[in-house]
Amino acid sequence: MKIKLVLCNLIICFFLFNCNKNVDRLITFDENFEYSLEEFSDIAILRYDIPGWNNLTLKEQKLVYYLTQAGLSGRDIMWDQNYRHNLEIRTALQNVYFNYTGDKKSKNWMSFEIYLKRLWFSNGIHHHYSNDKIKPEFELGYLTQILSSTNTTISNDALDVIFNDLDSKKVNIAKGIDNVLLSAVNFYGPNVTSQDVYDFYSKVKSPDPLKPLSHGLNSRLVKENGVILEQVYKSGGLYGEAIDEIIKWLELALGVAENKPQGDALSLLISYYKTGDLQTWDDYNVAWTSATDGNIDYINSFIEVYNDPLGYRGSYENIVQIKDFDMSAKMAVLSENAQWFEDNSPLIESHKKKNVVGVSYKTVNVAGEAGDASPSTPIGVNLPNANWIRASVGSKSVSLGNIINAYNNSGSSDRLKEFVNDDLEYELELKYGKQADKLHTALHEVIGHASGQLNPGVGETKETLKTYASTMEEGRADLVGLYYLYNPKLQELGLVDDWKEMGMATFDGYIRNGLMMQLIRLNLGDDVEESHMRNRQWVSAWAYERGLKDNVIEKINRDGKTYFNINDYDKLRDIFGELLRETQRIKSEGDFAAAESLVEGYGVKVDQEIHSEVLLRNRKFTGAPYQGFVNPVLVPKFNSEKEIISISIKHHASFEDQMLDYSENFGFLK
């Protein structure tokens, strides 16, 4: 027993030393916390604090620390998943950044720095939101010169792809093409086609058809000598070097678990990483969903499938969470009334769940993020994704409170003034906008994703709706939130002071964003590609068209500027209910043709005249359209016996400091 304890302490000490050797470069913030760090290109970098950290016990702080280190250990996986040349390109460019001694005030060098920062932000050479390849604002000749001057090597394929037109779209979900073959994402070998994928998985069956396994979630599909093979992510398999590091930290976390259910879930996650077994993944998700006690929770593994054009493969993701006690108590009201919302929804009766099970909702404060959740982060999460687990066990929904707070404290109201139609719309947004966003996120995650059911015999949504599955699901959940945010029930439950004005602000903001403001993120002439942007547009555009006869939403042109004004909020709610009913029908019945018609007809193409106008009106505002975060750094302090006696919160002084530190300490894939 003593030998095992001594060995364990030595291992812990080794890990902690290596992951904190750059601690001298970290800084501490006082109560005057600055959320904004820097801006470059179309990106703003923010910070977030960790409220309630000092209220945790030392054991709880250790658990948070180990879970964040586990998450960061898999960071390189996300880079490689995004594109096969990403890690090689990152290594080469960072070597130049460290070692170049030439003119660092030249336009070319400054363009090089911005390009590298954009790659750091997007976890690769494709834009994190548009999926387009990021174009450098320097020439191949300049890069070749600085590579040579720093003795940096890079393959011709990796160098050329920075500048040529190959692999131009990370995820290509356009209609009428081979979506797998024309997507650069590294979930598939370069010669694998969409038909190859469909043919392969048509022959893969689950032991229990009522509990279908998430086939393809944790593997890469390649073609060797004409034969399709799966390369599984696991210890000893694909990404094994990084996964072994994840396992080491998860085992340390297991030693300080808050309770048995939490520990049981961690044990299953470790087993899953060791074996890659998808039945173990489902067992883990059942255990994790049921483990609702405790102040600490986490998301870790290959989870969201948005980056796969066919919706099979999960991107690596990690979020470590601390319970926000005050907000969680308030939001638990939604969970307690989930069945009421389901029973009173406008869905076809056969599409309603008779027993909404185990919807667990919390507002949490993030303590660390990695992979697909960082630097660009969600503001709410609902997991697990398997429909049968949601139906039989339930789900966990969280709103990332300190992330939302950081967003809300980093912007200005000038852009809002430009796009609102009148003073009332502006005043409602200022008064209710932040609260409306929080409630819409809560309703989207807790009630939206948990609502509705598939018809008997209908396959999983990724199989029936294919490339439209993600945007249809997000739009469906948005519509649930919209339908209930304009409802006196919220005031009856004590969640709002004035349900009508709150709902009006929500409707105004959604239509304004869906039809105009989100276009700021697109280049003129681009189609809408990202699933969430698509769903906001097809919901808004369908509702606008549906209400034309009664002038529910009025398109106004004043002084050469376009505005959308809602004339009848009651009728707009009815329209949202009608669309929600149809969207659930499409999902329940697996109606691919209807999904295609809805998304392609309303969510993809952009009104070029309005888009041009929006971009012109936005030019006077300097705020970047995309925001992301550097993470706080948890720094342990040891006693003479090499035991952790406290953990403090520090911050990197700059975005590049954090990115370079991560590459140095968590660069486990080469």
ZAFIZA-252995 format. One record per residue: x, y, z of N, C-alpha, C in turn. Coordinates in steps of 0.2 Angstrom, whole numbers, plus 5000, padded with zeros to 4 digits. Atoms other than C-alpha are relative to their C-alpha. Example, Ala and Ser with C-alpha at 12.3 -4.5 7.8 and 13.67 -1.06 7.14 Angstrom:
! residues 2
500449945000506249785039500450065000/499649944999506849955036499650055003/
***
This chain:
! residues 670
500449945000500050005000500450065000/499549944999501450135005500350014993/499749995006502350094989499650034994/500449985005500850124978499950085001/500149934999500550294987500650044998/499449965002502350354985500050004993/500050005007502250304967499550054997/500549965003500650394964500250075001/499849934998501350554973500550024995/499549985005502850544961499750024994/500449995007501750534946499750075000/500449944999500650674952500550065000/499549954999502250784956500350014993/499750005007502950744938499550044996/500549975004501350794930499950085001/500149934998501050954940500650054998/499449965002502851014937500050024993/499949995007502850994919499450044997/500549965002501151074917500050075003/500049934997501551234927500750035000/499349985000503451264922500050074998/500049935003502951434914499650045005/500449964995502051494930500250075001/499749934998503251644932499750054995/500249955005502451724916499350015001/500749994999500651724923499950065005/500249944996499751874931499449985004/500650014996498451894944499650064999/500549955001496852004942499750015007/500349984994496052104956499250004998/500849995001494152154957499950044994/500149965006494452274942500249954994/499950055005494352124930499950024993/500149985007494652164912499849944996/500250055004493652054901500350004993/499750005007494352114884500750005000/499250015000496152064880500350034994/499749975006496452104862499549984994/500350025006495752104844500450004994/499750005006496352054827499649974995/500550035006495552014810499350015002/500750004998493751974814499949975007/500150044994494051904831500250055006/499849974994494051974849500149955005/499850054995494951884863499850035007/500349984994494051894880500349955006/499850054994494451824898499449995003/500650014996493251754910500349985007/499750024993493451734929499649945002/500350064997492851594940499750015007/500349984993491551654953499949935004/500150054996491451544968500649955001/499450054999493151464967500249995007/499750014993493651504985499449975004/500550044996491951424991500149934999/499950075001492551254985500549985005/499550034996493451134996500749994996/499450015004495251094992499949934996/500250075003494650914987499750024993/500449985006493450994975500450044995/499649975004494751114968500549954996/499550055003495950964965499649974994/500450035005494550884955499950044994/500149965006494251034944500750014997/499449995003496151054941500249934996/499950075004496350864936499650004994/500550005006494850884924500250054995/499849955005495551034916500649984996/499450035003497250954913499849944996/500350055004496350804906499850034993/500349975006495450914894500550034995/499549975004496951004888500549954997/499550055003497950844885499749984994/500350035006496750804871500050064995/500049945004496950984863500249984993/499850025007497950914848499649964996/500550045003496650794844499550044995/500549965003495450934839500450034994/499649975005496851014828500049954994/499950055006497150844818499349984997/500750015003495250814817499850054995/500249945004495050984809500349994993/499750005006496250954795500749965001/499450054999497650824792500750045000/499449975000499050954789500150055006/500049954995498551064804500650005005/499550004995499851004817500750024997/499449985004501251014804500150074999/500049935002500851184799500150045007/499949974994500651244817500750005003/499350014998502351174822500550044997/499649965004503151254808500050085001/500249934999502351424810500250035007/499849984993502651424829500850005001/499250005000504551384826500250064997/499849945003504651534815499950065005/500249954995503751644828500550005006/499650004995504951594841500750024998/499349995002506551604831500250054995/499849955005506451734818500350075003/499649944997507651884821500050054995/500049955005507251984806499550065002/500449944999506152144804499349985002/500650024998504652114815499550065001/500549955001503852284811499850014993/500249995007503652254793499349974999/500750025002501852234785500049925000/500150075001502252054780500149965007/499950034994502852004798499350015004/500649994996501252084806499449964997/500550055003500151984793500249935002/499850074998501151824798499749995007/500250014993500751854816499249995001/500850015000498851884813499849944997/500250065003498751734802500149945005/499950054995499551624816499550015005/500550004995498351694828499349984998/500750035003496851654817500049935000/500050085000497451474816500049985007/500150024993497651464835499350015002/500749994998495851534837499649944997/500450045003495151414824500249935001/499750065000496151264829500249974993/499850025007496851254811499950054995/500049955006496851334794499450024997/500749985002494951344792499750045005/500449964995493851474799499649965004/500450044995493051414815499250014998/500750005001491351474809499849994993/500250015007491251494790500249934997/499750065003492351334787500450014994/499649995006493251424773500750005002/499350004999495151414772500250075001/499849934999495951564780500550024995/499649985005496851664767500650055003/499549964998498551734772500150074996/499949945004498951914768500750024999/499349995002500751884764500149944994/499850055006501551784749500349945002/499650064999502251614748500750015000/499349985000503951694744500250025007/499849974993503951784761500049945005/500050064995503451624771500649964998/499450045001504751524762500750035002/499449974998506051654766500150005008/499950004993505651664785500149925002/499950074999505551474785500749985000/499350015001507251464778500550035005/499649964995507951594790500049975007/500150034993507351494805500249935000/499850075001507951324798499349965002/500750034999506051274799499949954994/500250055005505551114789499349995000/500750015001503851084782499949974993/500150045007503250964768499750054995/500249965006502851034751499250005000/500850015000500950974753499850055005/500249964995500751064769500150084999/499849935002501651224763499550034994/500449985006500651234746499350015002/500750004999498951204754499850075004/500149944997499151364764499850064995/500149955006499051464747499649984995/500450025006498151354734499349995002/500750004999496351314732499849935002/500250074998496451134738499750005007/500350014993495351084753499850075003/500249934998494551254753499550015005/500650004995493051204764500149955005/500050054994493251114781499449955000/500650045000491451054781499650034994/500349985005490551064765499349975000/500750034999488651034767499550034994/500449975006488151114750499649944997/500450055004486751024740500349984994/499850025007487150914725500749984999/499350025001488950874729500149945004/499750054996489950734737500250035007/499849964994489950814755500649975003/499450034996491250694762500750014996/499449995004492450704747500250074999/499949935001492350894746500150045007/499949974993492550924765500749985002/499350014998494350944771500149975007/499950034993493950884789500349935000/499650065000495050744794499649945003/500450054997493650624799500049944995/500050055006493850534782500750004996/499449995005495350484771499850044994/500149965006495550594756499649974994/500350035006494850464744499349975002/500750034997493250414755499450044997/500649965003491550464747499449995005/500650004996489850494755499749934999/500350075001489250334747500449955004/499650054996490650234755499850005007/500249994993490150304772499349965001/500750034999488250254769500149934999/499950075001488750084762500349975006/499650044994489950044777499550005006/500450004994488650094791499349974998/500750045001487150014782500149935002/499850074999488049844786500250005008/499850004993488449894804499350015005/500650014996487049844816500150015008/500050004993486749884835499749935003/500350064996486449734847499350015001/500749994998484849814853499850064995/500249955004483949914839499750065003/500349954996483050014852500550045004/499549964997484650074859500650004996/499550005005485650114844500750035002/499349974998487550134847500250064995/499849945004488350294840500649984995/499550035005489250204826500450064996/499649955003490750314819500250065005/499949944996490750434834500850015001/499349994998492550394839500549964995/499550035005493450344823500150044994/499949975006494150394807499949944995/500250055005493550304791500550014994/499550005005494950264778499949954995/500050055005495050174762500749974998/499350035001496550054760499949944995/500150055005496649954744499349984998/500750005002494849984740499649975006/500350024995494349924757499950055006/500249944995493450044770500249975007/499850034993494250024788499950065005/500049954995493950114804500650005004/499549994996495350184814499750035007/500449984994494650194832500550055004/499749964995495150334844500049975007/499950044994495850244859500749995002/499350014998497350204870500349944995/499750055004498550104858499750014993/500349995007497450164843500250074997/499949945003497250324833500050065006/499949954994497750474845500249975006/499850034993498350354858500550045004/499649964995499750464864499750055004/500449954996498550604869499549975004/500550044996497250484875500349975006/499750034994498450404887500150065005/499949954996498850574894499350025003/500749994997496950604896499849955006/500250054995496750444905500450015007/499649994994498150484917499750055005/500449954996497250644923499449985002/500750024998495550564923500149955006/499950044994496250434935500250045006/499949964994496850564947499450045002/500749984998495150644946499649955003/500450054997494350484950500249995007/499850004993495350484966499850055005/500349954996494550644972499350014998/500749995002492750614965499650025006/500449984995491450694975499549955003/500450054997490350544977500049944995/499950065004490150364970499750014993/500350005007488950404955500550044996/499549965004490250534949500649964999/499450045001491650414952499949944995/500250055005490750274943500050024993/500049975007490450384928500850014997/499349995002492350434928500349934998/499750075002492850244928499849984994/500250025007491750214913500350044995/499749965005492450354904500849984999/499350035001494250294907500049934996/500050065004493750124901499850014993/500249995006492950194886500750034996/499449985003494650284882500549954999/499650065001495550124884499849954995/500350065005494450014873499750034994/500449975006493550134861499349964999/500650045001492050024864499450045001/500549955000490450114860499449985005/500550024995489350014872500250035006/499849974994490450074886499950085000/500249925001490150254879499350015002/500749994998488350224881499949995007/500050014993488550154898500250065004/499849944997489550304903499550055000/500549955001488250424896499449995005/500550024996486950334906500250025008/499849994993487950344922500250085001/499949934999488550524919499450045000/500749964999486750584916499749995007/500450014993486150504932500450035006/499649974995487650584942499950075001/500249935000486750744946500250045007/499849974994487450774964500750025000/499349975000488950874968500150074997/499949935002489651044964500450004993/499550005005490850994950499749954994/500250045005490350924933500550014994/499550005005491250904916499749974994/500250035007491050864897500749984998/499450025003492450764890499949944995/500050065005492650654874499950034993/500249985007492150654856499250005000/500749994998490450724857499650034994/500449975005489650854844500249984993/499950035007489450794826500050064995/500149945005489350974818500550004995/499450005004491050954810500049944995/500150065005490550794801499450024995/500649985004489550834785499549955000/500550054999488650674788499749985007/500250004994488450694806500149935004/499850064997489350534812500550015006/499450004996490950584820500050065005/499949954995491250674836500650045001/499449954998492450824839500249995007/499750004993493550814854499850075004/500249944997492850934867500149995008/499950004992493150974886499750075003/500249944997492151094897500049985008/500050014993492451094916499650055004/500549964997491051164927499950005007/500149994993490751234944499250025001/500749984999488951244950499950075002/500249934998488151424950499449995005/500550024995487151394966499350044999/500649965001485951544964499649994994/500450015006485551534946499749934999/500350075001485351344946499449995004/500650004997484051364959499450034997/500549965003483051484949499849964993/500150035006483251384933499749935001/500350074999482751214941499350004999/500849995001480951284940499849974993/500250035007481051244921500049925000/500050085000481551064924499449975004/500550024996480251044937499350004996/500650005004478951094924500049984993/499850025007479651014909499449964997/500650035003478050904907499550054998/500549955002476951054907500150034993/499949975006477851134893499949954994/500150065005477850964883499250004999/500750015001475950944886499750064997/500349945003475551124881500350034993/499749985007476651134865499549994994/500450015006475851144848500249944996/499850065004476550974842499449964999/500550065001475550834835500049965006/500050044993474950734850500549945000/499650065000475850574844500850025000/499349985000477450674843500350035007/499849974994477450734861500249945005/499850054995478250634875499550005006/500550014995477050564888500450015007/499650004994478450564901500750034999/499349975001479850694900500449985006/499750034995481150604910500750045002/499449984998482550674920500450064997/499749955003482850844913500450045005/499649974994484350914924500350064997/499849935003484651104921500450035006/499649964995486051204930500350064996/499649955003486851364927500749995004/499350024998488751334929500550064998/499449965002490351434929500549964998/499550035003491651374918500750015003/499449994997493351334925500649984995/499550015005494251274909499649974994/500350035006493851224891500649984995/499550025005494851134877499649974994/500250035006494651064860499550044996/500549965004493051114850499750055004/500349954996492451214865500550065001/499549954998494051334865500450014994/500249934996494451474861499250024999/500749995001492651484853499649965004/500450044995491451424866499250004999/500849995000489551384867499950035006/500249974994488551464880499549965004/500450054996487451314884500149944996/499950065002487551134882499449955003/500550064998486250984882500349944998/499750065002486950814883499749945004/499750035006486950664880499650014993/500349985007486550674861499549944998/500350065002485850494860499250015002/500749994999483950504858499749955005/500350054996483550344867500250015008/499849994993484550394883499650065002/500449944998483650564883499349985002/500750024999481950474882500049955006/500150054995482350334895500450035007/499649984994483650424907499950075001/500049935000483550604903500650034997/499449975002484850734900500250055005/499749944997485950874907500050064996/499949945003485751044902500350055004/499649954996486951184907500050074996/499949935003487051374904500650025003/499349984998488851434905500050075002/500249934998488451584916500650055000/499549955000490151664918500350024993/499949995007490451644899499550064997/500549955002488851734896500150075003/499949944997489251864908500650044997/499449975003490951894900499850034993/500349975006490051924883499750065001/500449944999488852044890500450065003/499649954997490152144899500650034995/499449985005491352164883499750044994/500349965006490152244870499850075001/500349944999489352404867499450004996/500750005003487652464861500050044994/500049965006488152564846499849974994/500250045006487952424833499249995001/500750014999486252394841499550064998/500449945002485652574839499950004992/500050005007486052554820499549964997/500450055003484952404817499350005003/500650004998483452434828499550054997/500549965004481852504820499850075004/500249944997481352624834500250005008/499849994993481652684852499749945005/500350054996480452554860500449944999/499650065001481452414852500650005003/499349994997483052484858499949995007/500050004992482452514876499849935002/500250074998481652334877500649965000/499450045001483352264871500450015006/499549984995484352364884499749975007/500350024994483052314898500049935001/500250074999482752134894500549954996/499650045005484052074881500449955003/499550054996485351994893499649945003/500450054997483951904903499749964995/500350045005483051854887500549954997/499550055003484651774880500149945005/499950064995484851674896499449955000/500650045000483051614896499949964994/500150035006483051574878500549945000/499550055000484651474880499849945005/500350054996483851384895499449964997/500650035003482251344886500249964994/499750035005483251294871500349935002/499750064998484251164880499649965004/500350044995483151104894499349974997/500650025003481451104885500149984993/499950015007481951114867500349934998/499750065002483150974865499749935004/500350054996482150864878499349984997/500750015002480550884869499949954994/500250045006479650774855500349935000/499750075001479950594850499949984993/500050035007480250494834499449955000/500550055001478950394827500349935000/499750075000479150204829500249984994/499750035006480250124817500450064996/499649955004481050294811500750005003/499350004998482950294811500250075004/499749944997484150414820500050064995/500149945004483950594814500650014995/499449995004485750594807499949954993/500150055005485250444796499450024995/500649985004483550514790500150074997/499949935003483950704788500750024998/499349995003485750684784500350065001/499649944999486650844781499650065003/500449954997485150944787499849985008/500250024993485050854804500250055005/499849964995486050974814499650075000/500349945000485251134808499249995002/500750024998483451054810499950005007/500050014992483851004828500050075003/499949944996484451174833499550054998/500649965001483051264824499449985004/500650034996481751154833500150025007/499949984993482551194850499950075000/500149935000482551374846499350025000/500749995001480751374841499649985007/500350014993480251294858500250065004/499949944995481151434867499650064998/500449945002480351564856499250005002/500750014999478651494858499850015007/500149994993478751494877500250065003/499849944997479651654880499550065000/500649965000478051744875499449975003/500550044996476951664888500050025007/500149984993476251714905500249945005/499850054995476751544912500750025003/499449984997478551614914500050055006/500149954994477951754925499649965006/500350044995476851634934500549965004/499550044997478351524938500550045004/499649954997479251684944500750014997/499449995003480551684931500150064996/500049935003480151854923499650045004/500549954997479352014930499550024995/500549985005478452054914500149964993/499950055005478251904902499950034993/500149975006477552014888500650044997/499449965002478952144887500649954999/499450045001480252004889499949964993/500150045006479451904875500150054994/499949955005479352064864500750014998/499249995001481252094866500349944997/499850075003481551904862499950004993/500250005007480551914846500450054996/499649955003481352074841500749984998/499350025001483152014844500149944995/499950055004482851854835499950014993/500149985007482151924819500550054998/499549955002483352064819500749964998/499450045001484851944820499949954995/500150055005484151804809499950034993/500149975006483751924795500550054998/499549955002485152054796500649995004/499449994996486352064810500549944999/499550055001487151894808500450004994/499749995007487551934790500750035001/499349974999489052034797500549955000/499550054999489951874799500149974993/499950035007489851824780500350054995/499849965006490751894765499550004995/500549995005489651964752500049954994/500150055005489051834740500049935003/499950074997489351684752499349985002/500650034998487951564756500149995008/499950024993487551524774500249935001/499750075000488551364779499949985007/500050034993488551354798499349985002/500650034998487151254806499550055004/500349954996486651384819499750064996/500249955004486651524807499549994995/500550035004485651424795499350005003/500650014996484351384808499750075002/500349944999484151564813499750044994/500249975006483951624795499349964998/500650035003482651484790499450015005/500549994995481651514806499750074999/500349935001481551704803499750014994/500349995007481351704784499349964999/500650035001479951574785499550045004/500549964996479051674799499850064996/500149945004479251834789499549994994/500450025006478551754773499349985002/500650034997477151664783499550065002/500449944998476551834790499950054996/500149955005476551934774499350025000/500749995001474751924772499750055005/500349964994474352004789500550055002/499549954999475852114789500349995007/499850024993476452024805500750035001/499349975000478352074802500050054994/500049955005478452234792500850024998/499349985002480052264781499950084998/500049935001480352454782500650034997/499549965003481452564771500050075002/500049934998481952724779500750034999/499349975001483352844773500549954997/499550055004484052704762500249945005/499850054996484152584777499449955001/500550054999483152424780499949985007/500250034994482252374796499449955000/500550054999481152234802499650025006/500449994994479752284813499449955001/500550054998478552164822499450045002/500649964999476752234821499549965004/500550044996475852084829500449945003/499650054997476851984842499549945002/500450064999475351864846499949964994/500150045006475151814828500749974998/499450035001477051794827500149945004/499950064995477051674842499649944997/500450055004475651574832500449974995/499550035006476851564817500549965003/499550044997478251504828499749935002/500350064998477151374835499849954994/500250035006476551324817500749974997/499450035002478351304812500349955004/499850054995478851214828499649934998/500450065001477451084824500349974994/499850035007478051054806500749985001/499350025000479951044811500049945004/500050064997479550914824499749944996/500350055005478450824811500649974996/499550025004479950824800500549955003/499650044996481050754813499749935002/500450064997479750624820499949954994/500150055006479450554802500649994996/499450015005481150574795499950024993/500249985006480550674781500550054997/499449965002482150724772499850054994/500249955005481250804757499850075003/500349944996480350924769500650045003/499449974997481950964778500450044995/499649975005482850994762499750074997/500449945002481451114756500150065005/500049944995481451214772500750035000/499349974999483351234774500250034994/499849975006483751264756499650064998/500449945002482251374753500150065004/500049944995482451484768500750015004/499449994996484151454776500750014997/499350015003485551444764500250074996/499949945004485351594751499950065004/500049934996485651774757499750054995/500349945004484651924750500750055000/499349975001486252004742499950085001/500149934999485452184743500050025007/500049994993485152174761500749995003/499350014998486852094764500550054999/499649955002487752224755499950065005/500149954996486852354765500249995007/499850014993487152274782500850015001/499249995000489052264778500250075000/499849935001489052444773499850045007/500249964994488152504789500449985006/499650034994489252394800500750035000/499349985001490852474793500350055006/499849954995490852614806500249975007/499950034993490952494821500649955000/499350035000492652424826499949935003/500050074996492052274837500049944995/500050065004492452104830499449965000/500750045000490951994825500149935003/499950074996491751834833500450025006/499649994993492351824851500249935002/499850064997493251684860500450025006/499749994994494251664876500749975001/499550044996495851624885499749975006/500250034994495651514899500450025006/499649984994496151554917500549945001/499550054999497651454923500049985008/500150024993497451344939500749985002/499350014998499151344948500049975007/499950044993499451214963500650035004/499449994995500551254978500149945004/499850064996501451114987500350015007/499650004994502051075004500649964999/499450035001503650995008500049934998/500250075002502850825005499849994993/500250005007502450874988499249994999/500850005000500550874992499750074998/500349945001499451004985499650035006/500349974994498951124999499550064998/500549945003498051264988500150004993/500049995007497651304970499850074999/500249935002497651484964499850014993/500249985006496951564949500450064997/499549955003498151654937499750014993/500249995007497951724919500650014996/499549995005499051724904500050084998/500049935002499551904899499850014993/500249995007499151874881499749944997/500250055003498351764869500549954997/499550045002499951704861500449965006/499750034995500651664878499649935002/500450064999499251544881500149944995/499950055005499351464864500749975000/499350035000501251434865500149965006/499950044993501151374883499649934998/500350065001499851244877500349964995/499650045004500851184863500649975003/499450034996502351164874499849955005/500250054995501451074888499549954998/500650055002500050984879500149984993/500050025007500750944862500249935000/499950084999500650754863500049974993/500050035007500350724844500550044996/499549975005501650754831499849984993/
***
